[in-house]
């Protein structure tokens, strides 16, 4: 099988991994290496299944020795098994980058033979890219749980971001659907990554606190490193992936020379973009509240950069999973991402967003609006006196708008016209704010108009169809919200409203407008 055929199979198998990430580090080839990485992120594109990607997303192998019920590559499924040779995949990534197809690599894999063997092969790919091709671009790698800690450490020093998939939201679901995986096996590498990232960030890890050398000494240091690396190669090297060859090993700027005993150079350290994880949504019965509580604990315990939610796509038949005609819960995934954003940047807690008596996110109201309608006593807020944290809880106000308000009111008292001129969007916020003690002029008292303002065009289109079959939209359908065309994807059902959710839509008290 040639490389093109392998790529078609393994890139398609990787589409279930969600990874819209940025590099977290500014790094340039500086004329001696190829590729760059930017802390603000790199060019994004969209895959056919609607996920935002910024790199070549591919599996090293789909030949798995595990038998997870939800996985398209599980051992008991009859499928075409292929694997890349490390040099094949490294060369493919290099060629794609040179042709400007990609800006980096997202590398995952099935458990090929064993976790250790899989990580060894992935390590070879990264070493070829970093040390032979001098590739300084962004690399995100999926750690295989159960692998040797030394392999995980070496992968982290060559990658920008590492991640370990937590797979399912509870240990009970994991035992039921993935009996060869245990919660402890998944959390142990996450603990190791957190520790190594902290060590290097705080300055006492292997590459912690390294300062860049001067421009004039760079070439001398690099020549010395080439010589030392060549000596290691002649001696046979040590550790996984060492090559017994007389050919000098190229040492890129992104790899710290301290590994070869030379002078220190600028290095971002262990996984400079941090770690992330992913869980599958819809394959098990956990509520949104349970998922958000788990997400909150993961952020606090493991210092994660992101938790990704992957809507379960029924691709395999199993009595333990939803039937094959069940639509993927893409709308639920969307709501969870909104709630996740509130946890990370808006100061909300999981218990606030979803109390015990209301464990599911609202299908027609975003999580902040849902919270606001449960806490109407918190409003209205006076724009000229409310704290920054309080402003963040106003529906329709984002981080930038709240910062503009806090800065501008130091100069002069703000009015409704002043808010408009500052670029603050008032479509939702006008119902929850006061300016100099006054309500927004001509504020409607119609509940229908209020609810319409709380919803996006897509949500309004779905709400209008709540008494009929409910569908959810596709990102790639032709949409014309002005004409009422919801661009709905047939067969993708939105959950029916619970009694609590109906009450949130119909029982908004009049004092909100008075």
C-alpha positions in Angstrom: 0.0 0.0 0.0 1.4 3.4 -0.9 1.5 6.4 1.3 -1.5 8.1 -0.3 -3.7 5.1 0.4 -2.6 5.0 4.0 -3.2 8.7 4.4 -6.8 8.4 3.1 -7.6 5.7 5.6 -5.7 7.0 8.7 -6.8 10.7 8.2 -10.4 9.6 7.9 -10.1 7.6 11.1 -8.6 10.6 12.9 -11.7 12.8 12.4 -13.2 11.7 15.7 -10.4 13.4 17.6 -11.3 17.1 18.4 -8.3 19.4 18.5 -8.9 23.1 17.7 -5.8 24.4 19.5 -3.1 27.0 19.3 0.6 26.5 19.8 1.0 28.5 23.0 4.5 29.5 22.1 6.2 31.9 19.7 9.0 30.0 17.9 10.7 30.7 14.6 13.1 28.7 12.5 15.3 31.9 12.4 16.9 30.8 9.1 18.4 27.6 10.5 15.1 25.6 10.7 11.9 25.3 8.8 8.5 26.3 10.1 7.1 28.6 12.8 4.7 28.4 15.7 2.7 31.3 17.0 1.2 31.7 20.5 -1.9 33.3 19.1 -2.7 30.2 17.0 -2.2 29.2 13.4 -4.3 29.0 10.2 -7.5 27.1 10.7 -9.6 25.1 8.3 -12.8 23.0 8.6 -13.0 19.3 8.1 -16.0 17.6 6.4 -17.5 16.7 9.7 -17.6 20.3 10.9 -14.7 20.4 13.2 -12.2 23.2 13.2 -8.7 22.0 12.4 -5.4 23.7 12.0 -3.0 20.9 11.2 -2.6 17.5 9.6 -4.8 15.3 11.7 -3.8 11.7 11.2 -3.4 8.4 13.0 -0.1 6.6 13.1 -2.0 3.3 13.0 -5.5 2.0 13.2 -4.4 -1.5 14.1 -5.7 -1.5 17.7 -5.3 -4.3 20.3 -8.0 -2.8 22.5 -11.7 -3.5 22.1 -13.6 -0.3 23.1 -17.2 -0.6 22.2 -17.5 3.0 20.8 -14.4 3.0 18.6 -14.3 2.5 14.9 -10.8 0.9 15.1 -11.6 -1.6 17.9 -10.1 -5.0 17.6 -13.3 -6.9 16.9 -14.3 -4.6 14.0 -13.5 -5.9 10.5 -11.7 -3.0 8.8 -8.6 -2.4 6.7 -5.7 -2.2 9.1 -2.8 0.1 8.1 0.1 1.8 9.8 2.6 4.4 8.8 6.3 3.8 9.1 7.7 6.7 11.2 9.8 8.0 8.3 6.9 7.8 6.0 4.7 10.0 8.2 7.5 12.4 9.0 8.3 12.8 5.3 4.6 13.3 4.5 4.2 16.0 7.1 7.4 17.7 5.9 6.2 17.7 2.2 2.8 19.0 3.2 4.2 21.8 5.1 6.6 22.8 2.3 3.6 22.9 -0.1 1.7 25.1 2.4 -1.1 22.5 2.9 -0.7 22.5 6.7 0.8 24.5 9.5 1.5 21.6 11.9 0.8 18.0 12.9 -1.8 16.4 15.1 -0.7 12.9 15.8 -2.7 10.2 17.4 -2.9 6.5 17.1 -4.7 3.3 18.0 -2.9 1.1 20.6 -0.6 -0.6 18.1 0.7 -3.8 19.7 1.1 -2.1 23.1 1.1 1.4 24.6 4.9 1.4 24.8 5.4 0.3 21.2 3.0 2.9 19.9 4.7 5.7 21.8 8.1 4.5 20.6 6.9 4.8 17.0 5.4 8.2 17.6 8.6 9.4 19.3 10.5 8.4 16.2 8.2 10.5 14.0 8.8 13.5 16.2 12.6 13.0 16.4 12.8 12.8 12.6 10.8 16.0 12.2 12.6 18.0 14.9 16.1 16.8 14.6 16.6 15.8 10.9 14.1 18.0 9.1 14.5 20.8 11.6 10.8 21.3 11.7 9.9 24.1 14.2 6.1 24.1 13.6 3.3 23.2 15.9 2.9 19.5 16.9 0.1 18.2 19.1 0.5 14.5 20.2 -1.9 12.2 21.9 -0.3 10.3 24.7 -1.2 6.6 24.9 -2.3 5.8 28.5 -0.2 3.0 30.1 3.0 3.9 28.3 6.3 4.2 30.1 6.7 7.5 31.9 10.1 8.1 30.2 8.5 7.8 26.8 5.8 10.3 27.8 8.5 12.7 29.0 10.5 12.5 25.8 7.4 13.0 23.7 6.5 16.1 25.7 9.9 17.7 25.1 9.5 17.4 21.4 5.8 18.3 21.1 4.1 21.7 21.7 0.9 20.2 23.3 0.2 16.8 24.6 -3.2 15.3 25.5 -4.6 12.2 27.1 -8.2 11.3 26.2 -10.3 10.7 29.3 -12.7 9.0 26.9 -16.0 8.9 28.9 -17.4 11.1 31.7 -17.5 8.4 34.4 -15.6 5.4 35.6 -18.8 3.2 35.4 -19.2 4.0 31.7 -15.5 3.4 31.1 -15.7 0.0 32.7 -18.8 -0.8 30.6 -17.7 0.4 27.2 -13.9 0.2 27.4 -13.1 -2.6 29.8 -9.3 -2.6 29.0 -9.0 1.0 30.2 -9.2 2.2 33.8 -9.6 5.7 35.3 -6.2 5.4 37.1 -4.4 4.5 33.8 -5.8 7.7 32.2 -5.2 10.0 35.1 -1.6 8.9 35.8 0.0 10.4 32.6 -2.1 13.6 33.1 -0.5 14.0 36.6 3.0 13.4 35.1 2.4 16.0 32.4 1.0 18.6 34.9 4.1 18.1 37.1 6.6 18.4 34.2 4.9 21.5 32.8 4.9 23.1 36.3 8.6 22.3 36.8 9.7 23.9 33.6 7.4 26.9 34.0 8.7 27.6 37.5 12.3 27.2 36.5 13.5 24.1 38.2 12.8 21.5 35.5 15.1 20.2 32.8 14.7 23.3 30.7 13.2 25.6 33.3 14.4 29.2 33.3 16.6 29.0 30.2 17.7 32.3 28.8 18.5 32.8 25.1 22.2 33.2 24.1 23.5 36.1 22.2 23.2 36.3 18.4 27.0 36.1 17.9 27.5 32.9 19.9 24.6 31.0 18.2 26.6 29.5 15.4 29.5 28.4 17.6 27.1 26.7 20.0 25.3 25.0 17.2 28.6 23.7 15.7 29.6 22.3 19.0 26.2 20.7 19.4 26.5 19.0 16.0 29.8 17.5 17.0 28.5 16.3 20.3 25.4 14.9 18.7 27.5 13.1 16.1 29.6 11.5 18.9 26.4 10.3 20.6 25.3 8.8 17.3 28.7 7.0 16.8 28.5 5.6 20.3 25.1 4.2 19.6 23.2 6.8 21.7 20.8 5.7 24.4 17.1 5.5 25.0 14.2 4.8 22.7 14.7 5.7 19.1 18.5 6.1 19.2 20.2 5.6 15.8 23.6 3.8 15.5 25.0 5.8 12.5 27.9 8.0 11.7 25.7 10.6 10.1 25.6 13.7 12.3 22.3 14.4 14.0 20.9 17.8 13.2 20.0 19.7 16.3 17.2 22.3 15.7 16.8 25.5 17.6 13.7 24.1 19.3 15.6 21.2 20.9 17.6 22.2 24.0 21.4 21.5 23.6 21.5 20.6 27.3 20.4 17.2 26.2 23.8 16.8 24.5 25.9 18.5 27.2 26.3 21.8 25.3 25.5 25.4 26.3 22.0 26.3 27.0 19.8 27.8 24.3 16.3 29.2 24.2 13.8 26.4 24.6 10.1 26.5 25.4 10.4 23.5 27.8 8.0 20.6 28.3 4.7 20.9 26.3 4.7 24.7 26.2 1.1 24.8 25.0 0.1 22.6 28.0 -2.2 19.6 28.0 -5.7 19.0 27.0 -8.2 16.1 27.1 -11.3 14.9 25.2 -14.4 13.1 26.3 -17.2 11.5 24.2 -20.6 13.0 24.6 -23.8 10.9 24.0 -22.4 7.4 24.2 -23.2 7.1 27.9 -26.1 8.4 30.1 -24.3 11.1 32.1 -26.1 14.4 32.5 -24.7 17.8 31.4 -24.3 18.7 35.1 -22.1 15.6 35.7 -20.0 16.5 32.6 -19.5 20.1 33.7 -18.6 19.1 37.2 -16.0 16.7 35.9 -14.7 19.4 33.5 -14.3 21.8 36.4 -12.4 19.2 38.5 -10.1 18.4 35.6 -9.2 22.1 35.1 -8.4 22.6 38.7 -6.6 19.3 39.3 -4.5 19.0 36.1 -4.2 22.6 34.9 -5.7 21.7 31.5 -5.7 24.2 28.7 -8.9 22.8 27.1 -11.4 20.0 27.6 -12.8 19.0 24.2 -16.2 17.4 23.8 -16.8 15.0 21.0 -20.4 14.2 20.0 -20.7 10.4 19.6 -21.2 9.4 16.0 -22.9 6.0 15.9 -20.4 4.3 13.6 -20.5 0.8 15.1 -23.3 -1.5 16.2 -23.4 -2.5 19.8 -26.1 -3.3 22.4 -24.2 -1.0 24.8 -24.5 2.1 22.6 -27.2 4.2 21.0 -28.6 2.7 17.8 -27.1 3.5 14.5 -29.9 5.8 13.5 -29.5 8.0 16.5 -28.3 11.5 15.4 -25.0 12.8 16.9 -25.7 15.2 19.7 -24.0 18.1 18.0 -26.3 20.7 19.6 -25.5 19.4 23.0 -21.8 19.5 22.2 -22.2 23.2 21.2 -23.9 24.0 24.5 -21.2 22.2 26.5 -18.6 24.3 24.7 -20.5 27.5 25.6 -20.7 26.4 29.3 -17.0 25.4 29.2 -16.1 29.0 28.1 -18.1 30.4 31.0 -16.1 28.1 33.4 -12.7 29.2 32.0 -13.2 33.0 31.4 -16.3 34.3 33.1 -15.9 33.1 36.7 -18.9 30.7 36.7 -18.9 27.4 38.6 -20.6 24.2 37.4 -23.0 24.2 40.3 -24.2 27.7 39.3 -24.8 26.8 35.7 -26.6 23.6 36.4 -28.1 23.0 39.9 -29.2 19.6 40.9 -32.9 20.2 40.0 -32.0 21.3 36.5 -29.2 18.9 35.3 -29.4 19.6 31.5 -28.5 22.6 29.4 -31.3 24.5 27.7 -31.6 23.7 24.0 -32.9 27.2 23.1 -31.0 29.4 25.5 -27.3 29.7 25.9 -26.0 28.8 29.4 -25.5 32.4 30.5 -29.1 33.4 29.6 -30.3 30.2 31.3 -28.4 31.3 34.5 -29.7 34.9 34.2 -33.4 33.9 34.0 -32.9 31.8 37.2 -31.3 34.8 39.0 -33.4 37.8 37.9 -32.9 39.3 41.4 -29.2 39.9 40.5 -30.4 42.4 37.8 -30.6 45.2 36.6 -27.0 46.3 37.1 -25.9 49.9 36.9 -23.3 50.1 34.2 -21.3 52.9 35.9 -21.0 51.1 39.3 -21.2 47.3 38.6 -17.9 45.4 39.1 -16.1 43.7 36.3 -17.1 40.3 37.5 -20.8 41.3 37.7 -20.7 42.7 34.2 -19.4 39.4 32.9 -22.6 37.7 34.1 -24.8 40.0 31.9 -26.1 38.1 28.8 -24.6 39.6 25.7 -21.6 41.1 27.4 -18.3 39.5 26.7 -14.8 39.9 28.2 -13.9 42.7 25.8 -17.1 44.7 26.3 -16.8 44.4 30.1 -13.2 45.7 29.9 -14.2 48.6 27.7 -16.9 49.6 30.1 -14.7 49.5 33.2 -12.0 51.5 31.4 -14.3 54.1 29.8 -16.3 54.9 33.0 -13.1 56.1 34.7 -13.2 59.0 32.3 -16.9 59.9 32.2 -20.3 58.5 33.2 -21.6 56.2 30.5 -24.9 56.5 28.6 -26.7 54.2 26.3 -25.4 56.1 23.3 -21.9 55.9 24.7 -22.2 52.1 25.0 -23.2 51.9 21.4 -20.3 54.1 20.3 -17.9 51.9 22.2 -19.1 48.9 20.2 -21.0 47.2 23.1 -23.7 44.9 21.6 -27.0 45.7 23.5 -29.4 43.2 21.9 -29.5 41.1 25.0 -27.7 43.3 27.6 -30.2 46.1 27.4 -32.7 44.1 29.4 -30.3 43.6 32.3 -28.6 47.0 32.6 -29.2 50.5 33.8 -27.3 53.6 32.5 -27.3 56.5 35.0 -30.3 54.9 36.7 -32.4 54.7 33.5 -33.6 51.7 31.5 -33.0 51.3 27.8 -35.4 53.7 25.9 -38.5 52.1 24.5 -37.8 48.7 26.0 -40.5 46.3 24.9 -42.7 44.6 27.4 -43.5 41.7 25.1 -42.3 38.4 26.4 -42.1 37.0 22.9 -39.8 39.8 21.8 -37.6 39.3 24.9 -37.2 35.6 24.3 -36.4 36.3 20.6 -33.7 38.6 21.7 -32.2 36.0 24.0 -31.9 33.5 21.2 -29.7 33.4 18.1 -31.3 33.1 14.7 -30.7 29.4 14.6 -32.2 28.9 18.0 -35.3 30.9 17.1 -35.7 28.8 14.0 -35.6 25.6 16.1 -37.9 27.1 18.8 -40.5 27.8 16.1 -40.5 24.1 15.3 -40.7 22.8 18.8 -44.2 21.4 18.4 -43.1 19.5 15.3 -40.0 17.3 14.6 -37.0 19.1 16.0 -33.8 19.1 14.0 -30.4 20.6 14.4 -28.4 22.5 11.9 -25.4 21.6 9.9 -22.5 24.1 9.6 -22.3 23.5 5.9 -25.9 23.7 4.9 -27.0 26.8 3.0 -28.7 29.1 5.5 -30.9 32.1 5.2 -32.2 33.1 8.6 -33.9 36.2 7.3 -36.2 34.0 5.2 -36.8 31.7 8.2 -34.8 28.9 6.5 -33.1 27.0 9.4 -30.8 25.0 7.2 -31.8 22.0 9.2 -30.0 18.6 9.0 -32.7 15.9 8.7 -32.5 13.2 11.4 -30.6 15.2 14.0 -33.0 15.7 16.9 -32.8 18.4 19.5 -33.9 17.3 23.0 -37.4 18.1 24.0 -37.9 20.7 26.7 -38.3 19.6 30.3 -40.9 21.3 32.6 -38.1 23.4 34.2 -36.9 24.6 30.8 -40.5 25.4 29.6 -40.9 27.5 32.8 -37.7 29.4 32.0 -39.3 30.4 28.6 -42.8 31.2 29.8 -42.5 32.5 33.4 -40.3 35.6 33.0 -41.7 38.0 35.6 -42.8 41.5 34.5 -40.5 43.4 37.0 -37.7 42.6 34.6 -39.0 45.4 32.4 -40.2 47.8 35.1 
